[in-house]
Amino acid sequence: MEPFHLLNTAELRAGIQRTPNPVTGKAIPITTASIFELEHAVTITDTSLSQLLLNNPPNGALTLLQLLAGHEFLEHNPILEKGWTAIPFPGHPQS
């Protein structure tokens, strides 16, 4: 997953070829994200993550954290919580 931050710099992004959408012909915006940003992004509650990304296409060195600022989120990621509780850790109350 690392060094994701290098791929999101303007210099390296200039070399990334954007794929055109087969329906609209417009270039599909792309970005890179850390696992932290991704885990945080999927807990957004006050808007649709897809709409947020479509309305603010990433460019240059824009990070997901910049787009997520000022929004509301779940306290815990339910997908991660379910995954962690499924693993029997020694000494854990649910083991």
C-alpha positions, 0 to 999 in steps of 0.5 A: 500500500505504500508509498501511495503518497508519491503517486498522488503528486502532480509530477507522477500523476501527469504520467498516469493515463486516464481511461475514458468512460465508454459511455460518456467519453469523458476521462474518469478521475482517479486518485490514490488513498491511504488505507486510513483514508479509505477506512475513514471515507466509507464511514461518511454519513452526511453525504454519499461518498460517490457523490462527494467524489463525483462533485469534487474530482481529485486532481493534483495532490488532492487527498481524500482527507481534504474532501472529507473535511467538515463531514460527519462520520460513524464512530466505528467502521461496522465492516472492520468491527465485524471482521475483528470480532470474527477473529478469535483472539486469545484473552479477548472476551468474545474468544 
